[in-house]
């Protein structure tokens, strides 16, 4: 792995972890703004707990060494959650830039972190 790729990986991964951890905590504590958002999107409030727990566990899986298959699942989960957030805002015709910025940023960071991850963090099917 080149030094450039390693830098890209760690910058993307740290920002991804911070973003997922912070939103996971906000969802677990059921912050009133997050509750209002979930009501606007039409989701039941128990999704806050489910998503919060999964995000925090996903951050742990992405950051710890080894467990490459678990990392793949965590990246897939991050991708599905963030793309689902984007499509949820589209479905309710939310036209505010701020509604899309966070999920799109985390989606890009997920893809960058996954793509530039070191060989020892990839599943070896051979």
Protein Blocks (a to p, Z undefined) as FASTA:
>chain_A
ZZklmmmmmmmmmmmmmmmmmmmmmmmnopaklmmmmmmnopafklmmmmmmmmmmmmmm
mmpggjklmmmmmmmmmmmmmmmmmmmmmmnopabfklmmmmmmmmmmmmmmmmmpcfkl
cccfZZ
